Amino acid sequence: MIHKLTKIFVIAFFVFASGVSFSGQQDTKKSTPLSAVVKNYYGKPTIFLNDVAYAPMIYALTDQPGGRWSTDEVPQLNIQLFANIGVKLYQVDIFLEHLWYEDGTFSLERAKLQIQGILAVCPDAGVIFRFHVNAPKWWVKQHPEENVHYDKALAKPDPLSADRQLIYHDAGLAERSSFASKKWIESATEKLQQFCKEFSKTEEGNHLVGIQVANGIYGEWHMWGLLRWEADFSEPMRKHFAAWAQKKYGTVENLRKAWHDNAADFGTITVPTTIERGKISAGIFRDPTVDRKVIDYYTCQHELVAADVLHFCKAVKDAWPRPIITGAFYGYFFSVFNRLAAGSQLDLEPVLRSPYIDYLCGPQAYEPESYLTGEPYRSRSLITSMLLNGKLWLDEMDQQPKRVLPYNYKDDDNPDYARTISENVAQITRNVMFSQSKGMGLWFYDFGPSGSFTHPEKNTFPSYCVTGYWDHPEYLASIKTLKGIIDGNLRKEYTTEADVLLVYDTKVQYHLMSIGKADPVTGQIIDWTSLNSFYAGVVFDPIHISDLDKVDYSKYKIVVFGNTFVMDAKTKEIIRTKIAKDHRHLLWIYAPAYSSRDSVSDQNVSEVTEIALKKTVCAEIPKVEISRTIGLIPAQMPKGICAPLYSIDDSAAAIYGTYAHDGSAAFGKKDLGDHTSWFIGVPPTDYTLLKFIYRSAGANIYDDEKDVFYGGAGIVTMHTKSGGKKSVHLKNGKSISLDLPAGPATVLLNSTTGEVIYEGR
């Protein structure tokens, strides 16, 4: 049946392609302008178009040019395929460079074409523009004094001409305008608002429901040079940093005292060099009493990026005459290559509080392991904080399904073909249901064909597409089923199934070594502790530390404090009064509260954990030997030498692990009557150790086989690589037996009854 369906689909494709083409002519009948808002609906952020609620499932084409225009034949086919299964929301790209030309002219024609191509096959569509506010290449050439500068490296002109992909060279030494350039901000704002005012009056503008403002590497608001270079050493950034410092310190005397520099002056301030950024005074930490200048610079950089994002979102809302939703790539946290301070987006709090932005978004977390079957798909951000602050999060789901070459279609007995299709359906189901489990949404980001049937050796992907990532009938059937499930939940109150809460910080990165590989713990805590929490068989929610006062803790058995190495008095008070009670467990990792933002102190760590700790010194990578009394659990190891390093020195604590270098206690817990405090001196990156802690805390372990579970909106989702016989333990005590065929599967269960809702395989 699989192969017959595929043959029919391929024939249908060529019939469609030969019989349907975009003429550029649109129905002259005027459509009703769409107004769009995001508002809370049954406990989750939801898109409303003209007061009608829509579940946020979107189909998106990649950036233009160099990608595909909606008016092209093959993209139209894929738009049609998604329209056929009921998708009404679409996203396409447009750049200032498409509209604003070197001779001063401004044209809406390309923007009109992008929407016309969608309306040709889905006349009632709502369209979101990813609007790149990057300065056009000709503008960059005209204003070199406004461009970003790199440390000890010169920007390089793009290798491709302007009629090719405009962001192709973004990840290199890109020649781009500085985020601090006032001239760029003024020019881009003027043209963005001109677009809004003029386009809103067009027929195509009646269907524009959102604008996602984009800039930085690949439009994702990453600082230029993120992967290998430090920035920004331009004059616009130097002036911005000087103005920022003057606003903070007021007088030269205050500045010199804070920076321990008797020569510091607002008029001669420089951006810290890479060498300066590499100096640390407190182990892997920057001591605020000594290293304040670098802490200040990173704070300034990230506040600038957040301010730029909110500025352009406000510009859209001010200029568009109807309600319109605004968004941006922002809030990346997981899978940022341990380069968070250098170029991620860390000033999350003002963005979440702002009325000018409705949604944040980002590609799925690429690593560790997320592309592999049987592994967890997850968002790039602290997604539960979006929910707590009423913002919608949209995952950019750009994972290409594994494909097989078209000539395999003729082979009805090809086992690789059937197995690949089944595996892809399981992964698509997994990906969609993660976003749904968190009360959020996603778009299917379609790069289109990624290879040549005649020259497959030139293909850069490990597999092949026919016309698009999801053009197979079985994939579309699965997506249609999932859309029906999500639409059915739209008017049901959202609740999370999580009973584990993971707490992280973003601004702590200003205080940590960010150059090279001198920070051995942050990447482990962020990416690997969270990954191993999935392996442990629990459902967890990740939040930002600034949202501790917004949480209903009654649902959580354990709160895990991840990279929470910087804490103020208010945060500690919330922990004392709202979290450390009701027999809840708290897990502390490495050096919680070590810095107060103004100084560092060993005593801070003991006070917040309520366990007496002492400093230990290990001249090599610390190794923890786990007690056999809790089972044979492998030792935990970070990626490098850790300083500071703490051990437990408390007679009231139960010890479960010791450091190999000196035998001091590295892992244990202390019963404090109304709550239990756990401490481990290095990141707990082994899932069996986390499972022991979670089980001890009373968290629900859904199974013991390293399967991945999501839970929310009344559905428990299990993703398994192996299939076979499964026993799933629900939170209400029910055990559900499943007998699955061998191989990958994603199974949706009613969280109360255990009834199977859907099997994706």
Secondary structure, DSSP 8 states (H G I E B T S, - for coil): -HHHHHHHHHHHHHHHHHH----S----S------EEEEEETTEEEEEETTEEE--EEEEE--SSSS--TTSHHHHHHHHHHHHTT--EEEEEEEHHHHB-TTS-B--HHHHHHHHHHHTT-TT-EEEEEEE----HHHHHH-GGGB--BTTB--B--SS-TTS-TTTTTTSSB--B-TT-HHHHHHHHHHHHHHHHHHTTSTGGGGEEEEEEEBSGGGB---TTTTT--B--SHHHHHHHHHHHHHHH-SHHHHHHHHT-TT--TTT-----HHHHT--SBTTB--TTT-HHHHHHHHHHHHHHHHHHHHHHHHHHHHSSS--EEEEE----SSSTT-HHHHS---HHHHHH-TT--EEEEE---TTTTTSTTS----SS-HHHHHHTT-EEEEEE--------GGGGG-TT-HHHHHHHHHHHHHHHHHHHHHHHTT-EEEEEE----S-SS-GGG--SSS--SSSTT-SHHHHHHHHHHHHHHHHHTTS---B---EEEEE-SGGGGGB--STT---SHHIIIIIHHHHHHHTT--EEEEEGGGGGG--GGG-SEEEE-S--B--HHHHHHIIIIIS-TTEEEEEESSTT-B-SS-B-HHHHHHHHTS-EEE---SS---EEE-GGG-----B--SS--SS-EEE--TTSEEEEEETTT--EEEEEEE-SSEEEEEESS----HHHHHHHHHHHT-----SS--EEEEETTEEEEEESSEEEEEEE-TTS-EEEEEEEES-EEEEEETTT--EEEEE-
